[in-house]
Amino acid sequence: MTDQPIAVPEDERDPAKRYTPEGFEVPAPSEDDVRYEVRDEVAWVTLNRPLVLNAVDWSLTYHFGRALERAETDDAAKVVVVTGAGRAFCAGGDLQSARFYPKPDDVPAGSMMDNVMRIWHMPKPVIAAVRGHAVGQGIEIAGMCDMTIASETAQFGEIQIRHGFGPPMLVSPFLTGLKNAKWIMMTGEVFDAEQALRMGIVNEVVSDADLETATQTLARKMASLPPTALALNKLVVNRVYELAGFQQALNYRDDPVIQELQNATRGDTVSAERLATLREQGWEAFKQQRDAAFRE
């Protein structure tokens, strides 16, 4: 049984360590940041930083990549499930992690884009099982999986615009269509699982209690199918999108027109002010400033 974390009073906290707003100490990066388990021919890859809602730092990125590589070559696994520990799938990029735990030089360079492209190219089907928040990189990881099942508690959104950032992985236009993609990316709104279902971001919405069972049922159904035909049908669908420019769109930062505008946004005073608040006053002050307009 996992020990429950104990909140540390504010006047007793070590300034060299990181704490949640509730006072829980955030563990240092480790291989436990992503768990891997095979059950009934299904590999469960679990993002495991629940105290920070499985936010993405270098460690989660690195160990997620290793887990996906393992799943792809694991003969015991015919289907892969990606999910999150605790009450969230993934809360996006961890804006504070590097301040406390910068990436060591001996850890190979890699990116979440590398990881989701491994999902894209993997012959095995990959299912995202989402509860709680899937925002920023979280919605994009779920979107790059072949299918997504969401619990009724799931919340989705491309909230990077509130920070002044562009999307790390430009998958929303391909999932939702023009108008929905613009609404998602130009408002930064967070929306529920039923709206995500209507927009094509998820395949099915179930109760929170039924999420694991529903995901396992779908995974086992696909595991019973001929694996070569399953891989072929995945490749056929993906190849159609590639021919339509999917991979070029994911590399949108290489486009000179977008590069010019992106360079110009570095002088955006609103973004600079918010990030200065994060550095100088902490996460809660940053969130209050960033999300003020979304509480009306």
C-alpha positions in Angstrom: 0.0 0.0 0.0 1.4 3.4 -1.0 2.0 5.8 1.9 -0.1 9.0 1.7 2.0 12.2 1.4 2.1 14.4 4.4 1.7 18.2 4.0 4.7 20.2 5.3 3.9 23.5 7.0 5.0 26.5 5.0 7.5 27.7 7.6 9.2 24.2 7.6 9.7 23.8 3.9 13.2 23.4 2.4 13.7 26.2 -0.2 15.8 23.7 -2.3 12.8 21.4 -2.6 9.6 21.7 -4.5 6.2 21.6 -2.9 2.6 21.6 -4.1 0.4 24.5 -3.0 -1.0 22.1 -0.4 2.5 21.6 1.0 3.2 18.1 -0.3 6.8 17.5 -1.4 7.2 16.8 -5.1 9.4 13.7 -5.5 12.7 14.0 -7.4 12.7 12.6 -11.0 13.0 8.8 -11.1 12.1 5.8 -13.3 8.9 5.5 -11.3 7.6 8.6 -13.1 6.2 6.2 -15.7 5.0 2.7 -14.8 4.8 -0.3 -17.2 2.6 -3.4 -16.7 1.2 -6.1 -19.0 -2.2 -7.6 -18.2 -4.0 -10.0 -20.5 -1.9 -9.0 -23.6 -2.4 -5.3 -22.9 0.5 -3.1 -21.9 -0.5 -0.3 -19.5 1.8 2.7 -19.6 0.9 5.0 -16.7 2.2 8.6 -16.3 3.0 8.6 -12.6 3.5 12.1 -11.2 0.1 12.4 -9.5 1.1 15.2 -7.1 1.6 17.5 -10.1 -1.2 16.0 -12.2 1.3 14.1 -14.3 2.7 17.3 -15.7 5.5 16.8 -18.3 9.1 17.3 -17.3 12.3 15.8 -18.8 12.0 12.7 -16.6 8.4 11.8 -17.6 9.3 12.5 -21.2 12.3 10.2 -21.1 10.7 7.4 -19.2 7.5 7.6 -21.3 9.7 7.1 -24.4 11.4 4.1 -22.9 8.0 2.6 -21.9 6.6 3.0 -25.4 9.8 1.5 -26.9 9.4 -1.5 -24.5 5.7 -1.9 -25.4 6.4 -1.9 -29.1 8.9 -4.8 -28.8 7.1 -6.7 -26.0 5.7 -9.9 -27.5 3.4 -10.3 -24.5 1.6 -7.1 -25.4 -0.7 -6.8 -28.4 -2.3 -3.5 -27.5 -1.0 -0.5 -25.5 -3.0 1.7 -23.1 -1.7 5.1 -22.0 -3.2 6.5 -18.8 -2.4 8.7 -15.8 -2.1 7.9 -12.2 -4.3 9.7 -9.7 -6.9 12.2 -10.6 -5.6 13.4 -14.0 -4.3 12.1 -17.3 -1.8 14.9 -17.8 -1.8 18.6 -17.0 0.6 19.6 -19.8 4.1 21.0 -19.5 5.6 21.4 -16.0 6.7 25.1 -16.0 8.5 24.8 -12.7 10.4 21.5 -12.9 13.6 22.7 -14.5 14.1 25.2 -11.7 14.4 22.4 -9.2 15.5 19.4 -11.3 17.3 20.3 -14.5 17.9 17.5 -17.0 21.3 15.7 -16.3 23.8 15.8 -19.2 23.9 12.0 -19.3 20.2 11.6 -20.1 19.7 11.3 -23.9 18.0 14.2 -25.6 14.4 13.5 -26.6 11.0 15.2 -26.8 7.4 14.4 -26.4 7.1 14.8 -30.1 9.4 11.9 -30.5 7.2 9.9 -28.1 3.9 10.6 -29.9 5.4 9.9 -33.3 6.4 6.5 -31.8 2.7 6.0 -31.0 1.8 7.1 -34.5 4.2 4.7 -36.2 3.8 1.8 -33.8 2.1 -1.2 -35.5 0.2 -2.0 -32.3 -3.0 0.0 -31.4 -2.6 2.5 -28.7 -5.6 3.6 -26.5 -5.6 6.7 -24.2 -7.7 6.2 -21.0 -8.4 9.7 -19.7 -9.8 10.9 -16.4 -9.4 14.3 -15.0 -7.4 17.0 -16.8 -5.9 16.3 -20.2 -4.7 19.8 -21.1 -1.8 21.3 -23.1 0.5 18.4 -23.9 -2.1 16.1 -22.2 -4.8 16.6 -24.8 -2.1 16.2 -27.5 -0.8 12.9 -26.2 -4.4 11.6 -25.9 -5.1 12.9 -29.4 -2.1 11.1 -30.9 -3.3 7.8 -29.6 -5.3 5.7 -32.0 -8.4 5.8 -29.8 -9.4 7.7 -26.7 -11.8 6.7 -23.9 -12.7 9.4 -21.4 -14.4 9.2 -18.1 -17.1 11.7 -17.3 -14.7 13.6 -15.1 -12.3 14.3 -18.0 -11.4 17.9 -18.9 -9.7 18.9 -22.1 -8.1 22.1 -23.5 -5.2 23.7 -25.3 -4.4 26.2 -22.5 -0.9 27.2 -23.7 -2.3 30.4 -25.2 -2.9 31.6 -21.6 0.9 31.4 -21.1 1.6 33.0 -24.5 2.8 29.7 -26.0 1.9 27.8 -29.2 0.8 24.2 -29.2 3.7 21.7 -28.8 2.0 19.1 -31.1 -0.5 20.5 -33.6 -3.0 17.6 -33.7 -6.3 19.4 -32.8 -7.1 20.6 -36.4 -6.9 17.0 -37.7 -9.1 15.7 -34.9 -11.8 18.4 -34.8 -12.0 20.4 -38.0 -11.4 24.1 -38.7 -14.0 25.9 -36.5 -13.5 23.7 -33.5 -9.7 23.8 -33.8 -9.8 27.6 -33.8 -12.1 27.7 -30.8 -9.9 25.3 -28.9 -6.6 27.0 -29.7 -7.7 30.6 -29.8 -9.7 30.7 -26.5 -7.8 28.4 -24.2 -11.1 27.2 -22.8 -11.3 23.9 -20.9 -14.2 21.7 -21.9 -15.8 18.5 -20.7 -15.8 14.9 -22.0 -19.1 15.2 -23.8 -18.0 18.2 -25.7 -14.8 16.4 -26.6 -16.9 13.5 -27.9 -18.9 15.8 -30.1 -15.8 17.3 -31.5 -14.1 14.0 -32.3 -11.4 14.2 -29.7 -12.6 11.0 -27.9 -14.4 7.9 -29.0 -16.4 7.1 -25.9 -17.4 8.6 -22.6 -17.9 6.3 -19.6 -18.3 6.7 -15.9 -15.2 7.2 -13.9 -15.7 3.9 -12.1 -16.0 2.1 -15.5 -13.0 3.7 -17.3 -10.5 0.9 -16.7 -13.0 -1.8 -17.5 -14.2 -0.2 -20.7 -10.6 0.4 -21.8 -9.6 -3.2 -21.1 -12.7 -4.5 -22.9 -11.8 -2.5 -26.1 -8.1 -3.4 -25.8 -8.9 -7.1 -25.5 -11.3 -7.0 -28.4 -8.5 -5.5 -30.6 -6.0 -8.0 -29.2 -8.2 -10.8 -30.5 -7.9 -9.6 -34.1 -5.3 -10.7 -36.6 -2.3 -8.4 -35.7 -1.0 -8.0 -39.2 -4.5 -6.8 -40.4 -4.7 -4.5 -37.4 -1.3 -3.0 -38.2 -2.3 -2.6 -41.8 -5.5 -0.8 -41.1 -3.8 1.6 -38.7 -1.1 2.3 -41.3 -3.7 2.9 -44.1 -5.6 5.5 -42.0 -2.4 7.2 -40.9 -0.9 7.2 -44.4 -4.0 9.0 -45.7 -3.4 11.8 -43.1 0.3 11.9 -44.0 -0.5 12.4 -47.6 -2.7 15.2 -46.6 0.2 16.9 -44.8 -0.2 15.7 -41.3 3.6 15.4 -40.5 4.4 18.7 -42.2 1.7 20.3 -40.0 3.3 18.8 -36.8 6.5 20.5 -37.9 4.8 23.8 -38.3 7.6 25.7 -36.5 9.8 25.0 -39.6 7.5 27.2 -41.8 9.2 30.6 -42.4 5.9 32.5 -42.1 5.2 30.9 -38.7 8.8 31.4 -37.6 8.5 35.1 -38.2 5.3 35.5 -36.2 6.6 33.2 -33.4 9.8 35.3 -33.1 7.6 38.4 -32.8 5.6 36.9 -29.9 8.8 36.9 -27.8 8.2 40.6 -27.2 4.6 40.0 -26.1 4.3 42.0 -22.8 1.4 40.0 -21.5 3.3 36.7 -21.7 6.5 38.3 -20.3 4.5 39.7 -17.3 2.9 36.4 -16.6 6.1 34.4 -16.7 7.8 37.0 -14.5 5.0 36.4 -12.0 5.7 32.7 -12.1 9.4 33.2 -11.4 9.0 35.8 -8.7 5.7 35.0 -7.0 5.1 31.3 -7.6 2.6 29.1 -9.3 -0.6 30.2 -7.5 0.0 33.9 -8.3 0.7 32.9 -11.9 -2.5 30.9 -12.2 -4.6 33.7 -10.6 -3.1 36.2 -13.2 -3.3 33.8 -16.1 -6.8 32.5 -15.6 -8.6 35.7 -14.3 -10.7 36.1 -17.5 -11.8 32.4 -17.4 -13.5 32.8 -14.0 -16.2 35.2 -15.2 
